[in-house]
């Protein structure tokens, strides 16, 4: 994880501010930084999105490929997550520095997406036991400026919302074998329902209080954080504690309440942006991830 080194005086300044509900950048403890969301920006994918949250910059591409269902789930498709921590994001990712973090992020995403109603995986099945869609979700960390998990979860949800999977016809050919024909009409496609896809809210304990959307400087002042995945209706689907410090039960309960409240408004804000982009269709100006 990218980190910064602060003097004791700087840490004290940040901690005292948080106790007064006033952070260095002027936000309150429950305020997110302004997020920029853009979808459909990588041309050779089934869906893509870029999210900038402060100095954190995430690019996600989704590719739908035909494959065979897993033996234990013969009538479902599935998702595979890959996370690439670019060496440009922070010098700490050079060499093999980003591999451990990449694995941790991918494992967290598998956990978040393991809840039953998250994505309708049955809609990705074409022929039970034979053919299904596999969604390869590639996450690229372009820049790390704090609060990685939240930004990644927003980008993944936006990219899945943007994903278009070609419609398929299964043709019976001689000797009982089946042939698959893909529609070449870009508008003849399946769209995923992302209403139940959770977003991650990270709550960082600083002093006696906790903040959401911590900057790198604030993360340096926090010994423990709680990652909570929250649906748009405010249901908690999983939790994970990170950091060396401990959290008492009362703090955890407060953080869960904050996470639910903040998570619901995060979903509402994201969906509003996605619907606005969708309504513009092909007329909208694309910035693109090199813009």
Secondary structure, DSSP 8 states (H G I E B T S, - for coil): -------HHHHHHHHHHHHTT--TTS--TT----EEEEES--TTSSEEEEEEETTEEEEEEEEEEEE---GGGTT--EEEEEEEE-TTT-GGGTTTTTHHHHHHHHHHHHHHTTSTTSS-GGGGEEETTTEEEEEEEEEEEEE--S-HHHHHHHHHHHHHHH-EEE-EEEEE-GGG-EEEEE---TTSEEE---TT--EEEEEEEETTEEEES--HHHHHT-SEEEEEEE-TT--EEEEEEESSS---HHHHHHHHHHHHHHHHHHHHHHHHHHHHHHHHGGGS----TT-
